[in-house]
Amino acid sequence: MPARDPHRFINELDEEALGRLVARLESRAKDAVFARLFEKYVQRLALPPGVRVFEVGCGTGATLRMLARRSDFAGVACGVDQSPHFIEAANRFAQAENIGDRAVFRTGDAHGLDIPAASFDVVIAHTLISHVTEPAKVLKEMARVVRPGGMVVVFDGDYSSLTYAYPDHDFGQRMDRALATATFNNPLIMRDLPRLLPEHGLTLLDAWGDAVAEIGRGSYFKSFAETYVPYVKRAEMLPDQAVDRWLDDQCRAMENGTFFAACNYYTYLARKA
Ligand SMILES: C[S@@+](CC[C@H](N)C(=O)[O-])C[C@H]1O[C@@H](n2cnc3c(N)ncnc32)[C@H](O)[C@@H]1O
């Protein structure tokens, strides 16, 4: 079977696979290193009281709920995702966290939003753009629903930089590539944004990169490998036994303190003309 990005084709997955992705998104949002990357752009945005924030591809709402839980957030956060399963979880989690009055979630397709133009002050794509079918169409929609003078934020990984150390360097590199290809429809898209943003009337204000690395121990990259290795196997990209051995070896490296994994993440802040 050819590689099928699980987040792009989420509505094809069974309950068990969806449950694993919900767990991954929730644990990722709690990861200190990853949460810091979100915090960095939220601080830079300096959101005023009454701000209307919108997230495309909000998943379980982990990112917007993190925003809505902040004591200094005095606005409204809305999220849209194509997965009814994720949206049900997002609203359930928001109710349980007593933030249901300022964080609301519903289903929708990022390529064609059922939302009037200029509805929001800030529009965010947090690890969405690497998964969608047509990134340019999604950027066009983000630019349409943000008000003139409003901000668009695109945050995602550059997945050709995703790497796990492995004693067999050749197989390790093939596994890195297989993980990126099986998991992301657009693994290199973050390199294209300086060109794509202006095409949609978005002026680049700021952009930066962060290397996320785990050395010795693994948590963020442990959950990444455990969640996405099944998709490498499903795509039959490498022999199953070798892939299983790779995962066992990564777990052993985490136990004995010899683990190494890293990936670069980029944040773009752009203003609508
Ligand atoms: C890696 S998850 C990120 C979720 C969330 N932004 C977060 O950071 O926790 C990618 C999400 O994009 C959603 N997605 C992919 N393509 C989409 C589309 N065309 N329209 C709406 N959501 C989409 C998936 O359903 C999935 O929830």
PDBQT file of the ligand as one rigid body, heavy atoms in Angstrom, charges set to zero:
ROOT
HETATM    1  C1  LIG A 301      -0.746  16.596  13.711  1.00  0.00    +0.000 C 
HETATM    2  S1  LIG A 301      -2.434  16.974  13.933  1.00  0.00    +0.000 S 
HETATM    3  C2  LIG A 301      -2.334  18.547  14.749  1.00  0.00    +0.000 C 
HETATM    4  C3  LIG A 301      -3.507  18.840  15.634  1.00  0.00    +0.000 C 
HETATM    5  C4  LIG A 301      -3.396  20.122  16.455  1.00  0.00    +0.000 C 
HETATM    6  N1  LIG A 301      -3.138  21.274  15.619  1.00  0.00    +0.000 N 
HETATM    7  C5  LIG A 301      -2.326  20.003  17.499  1.00  0.00    +0.000 C 
HETATM    8  O1  LIG A 301      -1.272  20.623  17.348  1.00  0.00    +0.000 OA
HETATM    9  O2  LIG A 301      -2.522  19.243  18.458  1.00  0.00    +0.000 OA
HETATM   10  C6  LIG A 301      -2.993  17.389  12.303  1.00  0.00    +0.000 C 
HETATM   11  C7  LIG A 301      -4.480  17.628  12.239  1.00  0.00    +0.000 C 
HETATM   12  O3  LIG A 301      -4.830  18.154  10.976  1.00  0.00    +0.000 OA
HETATM   13  C8  LIG A 301      -6.112  17.688  10.659  1.00  0.00    +0.000 C 
HETATM   14  N2  LIG A 301      -6.315  17.852   9.218  1.00  0.00    +0.000 N 
HETATM   15  C9  LIG A 301      -5.604  17.332   8.197  1.00  0.00    +0.000 A 
HETATM   16  N3  LIG A 301      -6.107  17.736   7.021  1.00  0.00    +0.000 NA
HETATM   17  C10 LIG A 301      -7.168  18.544   7.305  1.00  0.00    +0.000 A 
HETATM   18  C11 LIG A 301      -8.096  19.261   6.515  1.00  0.00    +0.000 A 
HETATM   19  N4  LIG A 301      -8.039  19.230   5.189  1.00  0.00    +0.000 N 
HETATM   20  N5  LIG A 301      -9.035  20.003   7.144  1.00  0.00    +0.000 NA
HETATM   21  C12 LIG A 301      -9.110  20.037   8.495  1.00  0.00    +0.000 A 
HETATM   22  N6  LIG A 301      -8.266  19.363   9.303  1.00  0.00    +0.000 NA
HETATM   23  C13 LIG A 301      -7.303  18.621   8.717  1.00  0.00    +0.000 A 
HETATM   24  C14 LIG A 301      -6.104  16.247  11.111  1.00  0.00    +0.000 C 
HETATM   25  O4  LIG A 301      -7.410  15.736  11.233  1.00  0.00    +0.000 OA
HETATM   26  C15 LIG A 301      -5.345  16.382  12.427  1.00  0.00    +0.000 C 
HETATM   27  O5  LIG A 301      -6.211  16.600  13.487  1.00  0.00    +0.000 OA
ENDROOT
TORSDOF 0
